[in-house]
C-alpha cells in the first residue's frame, strides 16, 4: 500500500487501493486509519484521497522538532508548575544526553535563570530515566556512569533494573542522585504511534517532593503523569 | 463541594476556544476549533459567523466534559474576542447578512481616504481616540450598509443588528432570535470609531460622519458585570464579562495600575500600556483605547501599539513559502545560522500599523544577496516581530514620558526562545513570561469571576500572577543601533508602493 501511495502524486482513494491490492474496502480502511494515526499518510481536503506524508521520508530523523515539543508542552508545563509549586522541565534524549527543551520557573517569583538548551546526565535524573527507559537505540545508553552524589546509580545492572521499574509504572523518580537534597518525578511523553519523544518532570527539595517516609508523593506523581498524558494527547491529535 | 470554574470563551481570528480556570487562575481544560478564513478577493478577509457560533456551541461543552465536570460547576462565562471584526444580522431570523468582515480586511481603503478628506486621517481622533484606517469597525459597517441593496432602509427601521463578535455570541447565548440580548462592552465599542472616548456613549457627531443609523448599534455595557444569564449552551450560567482580546490580555497579566504594560504575540501583536483613568492622546501613532470598566466604576484607559503582521508572518513562511512544516520549526531553522546575514523582512502585507499607519505600504525583503539562506530568512521573519516591538516601545515611551523597564509578554510566540531573547536584546529590558500564557482567556475569566464574586478583588488576582520565565538583555549597544538603523531603512522602502490610481 505504501508503494502504491508513493507512486501516486495525486493520492489514491480507498477503492483504487482495494482494487490494486485485491483487498476488501474495510480492510483498506483499517490499514489507512492506522497509517494516518501514526502520521505516515495524509488525507486531502475532500477526504477522498490519501497520499504519503513527508514524515515518511524523514523516518530516520528524530521526527518531532524540539521547538514543536515546547510549543505543545508550554500550557501543560505551566499548569504543572503552578499546581505543584515546583520547577518544571521538558527534556528529550539527544546523543546520549538529556537536553532541556523547556523550563518553567518555580512559581515563587525568586530569581531563577532559564536553562533551556543545557544538558543533564540521563542516568542521574528523573527526566533522563523516563526517556532512557523507553530508548531502543542502545547508543543513547551511557557506557560509563558518572557519579554526581553518593546516591547516583553507577552500576549498569542496577540502572537496568531501575529502568525496568520505570517502564512498569510509567514514571521515574530521582532522589539525591544528581544534587544533594533534591528529588524529582518525571513521566514519558508519548507522541505519534505511542513513541516516547521526551519527558516532563518536576524537581524540588526532598521535604516537598517526598512524604515523611521519603516516598515520592502520590499526588505529585499523578499530576506529572497527567501532564505527560495531556502533552502526548496534543501531539497525537493534531497530526 | 465540587470544585467550581470560570469558562472563558475566546473567539479569535483563527479559532474559537473555551478554557476553564480554577480559583487560583490555573488552566484546567482547553477545547478549540478552527474556522475557515474566506478570501473572496485580494485584500478581503471574511468569516462565516454561523460557523463560529456552531464552533462555540461545541468547544464549551467539550471543555467542561474534558475534566468530567457538570455544567452546574461553571460559575460564570467570560467572553473575549477578535476585535473590530464586524457583522450585521437580521433581528427577526437571527441569520447573518453576509459574512463577518474581519479586522485584517482592507476593502474600505478608498472609503477611508474619502472620509479623511482634506482634514486628514486624524479628524476624529479627539472624539474616539483612533485614526481613520481600514482597521476599525465604522468604515466597515458603512461599507456593508452601502453595498447591500435595501439594507440601509431596513437598518433604519431597526430590522438589522450590528455587532462585533462578542455581541454576536452574547446574542446567541441568550436565545438569538428568541429574545437575544443586543449588547457590547466599552472595550469593543472603543474600537468602532463610533464611541465617544470620554462619555463612553455612541457619539452623534461620529454616527453622522460615518452615516450609521443608531438603531443598528448595541447597548454599551461595562466590561465586567453580569450581562445576562445564558439560555443556550450553558443554560443558567451568568455571562459575567466581555472584553476585546487585547484588553483581556492586559487584564489577565494583572496590569491594573498606570504604567504597567504587556505585549501579546499572536497573529498580530499588541502592546498595551495602562494609563489609569487618564486619556492620553498619542502624538506618535499609538491608539487611545478603553482598557476595561468594572461595574459602575470609572473606566481605565490604555495606549495601544498595534502590529498587524507578526505570527502571521511565520504562518506565511510555513504555508506560503513551505519552508517549514509547523510554526515552531522556524526556531530550529533560524538557529542554523548565527545572524540575519543582512536580510530584513518588513511584513507590510496590508499596510503598516503602529507607529506608521501607512495603508499604501507593502512588504519588502531588503538586503537580499546570494549569501542569504532560508535560515537567514527564518531569522529575519522572527526579528521583524522584535523590530516592530521596538518601534512601538519607542513611540510609547515618547507619548507617556515613562521609559519601559520590563516587558510582560504572552501569546503563542512566547514559546519561541530565540524571539524572546532577541526582544530582550533589542529593547534592552527584561522580558518576562507569566505562568499562564493564555492571558487573553485568563483576563476574560478574571473579569467574569469578579462580576459574580468568584474572586473578591483585583489584589486577589494579582497574587495569582507568577513568573514562569525571563530573558535578560545581552546585546552589544553598537550592534543594536546598527540593526535598528538597517530595519528603519528597510521600512522606508515599503512606503508609497500602492499608488492612488491603482
Contacts between the chains, C-beta under 8 A, distances in Angstrom:
chain1	res1	chain2	res2	distance
A	54	B	325	7.3
A	65	B	325	7.9
A	65	B	326	6.6
A	65	B	328	6.0
A	65	B	329	4.8
A	65	B	332	5.4
A	66	B	332	7.1
A	67	B	328	4.1
A	67	B	329	6.3
A	67	B	330	7.8
A	67	B	331	4.2
A	67	B	332	5.4
A	67	B	415	7.5
A	67	B	416	7.2
A	68	B	326	5.1
A	68	B	328	4.1
A	68	B	329	6.3
A	70	B	328	6.9
A	70	B	415	5.4
A	70	B	417	7.8
A	71	B	326	7.9
A	71	B	327	7.3
A	71	B	328	4.2
A	71	B	412	7.2
A	71	B	415	4.1
A	71	B	416	7.8
A	74	B	414	7.8
A	74	B	415	4.9
A	74	B	437	5.9
A	75	B	27	6.1
A	75	B	30	7.0
A	75	B	437	6.4
A	75	B	438	6.5
A	78	B	27	7.3
A	78	B	435	5.1
A	78	B	436	6.1
A	78	B	437	6.3
A	78	B	468	5.6
A	79	B	26	5.8
A	79	B	27	5.1
A	79	B	28	7.6
A	81	B	435	6.4
A	81	B	468	6.7
A	82	B	24	7.2
A	82	B	26	5.0
A	82	B	435	4.9
A	82	B	436	7.4
A	82	B	466	6.7
A	83	B	26	6.2
A	103	B	469	6.9
A	104	B	435	7.3
A	104	B	468	4.9
A	104	B	469	6.7
A	105	B	466	7.6
A	105	B	467	5.6
A	105	B	468	5.5
A	105	B	469	6.0
A	105	B	470	7.7
A	107	B	435	5.5
A	107	B	466	3.7
A	107	B	467	7.6
A	107	B	468	7.3
A	108	B	466	7.4
A	109	B	466	6.0
A	109	B	467	5.4
A	114	B	417	7.5
A	114	B	469	5.5
A	114	B	470	7.0
A	114	B	471	6.9
A	116	B	417	5.5
A	117	B	417	7.9
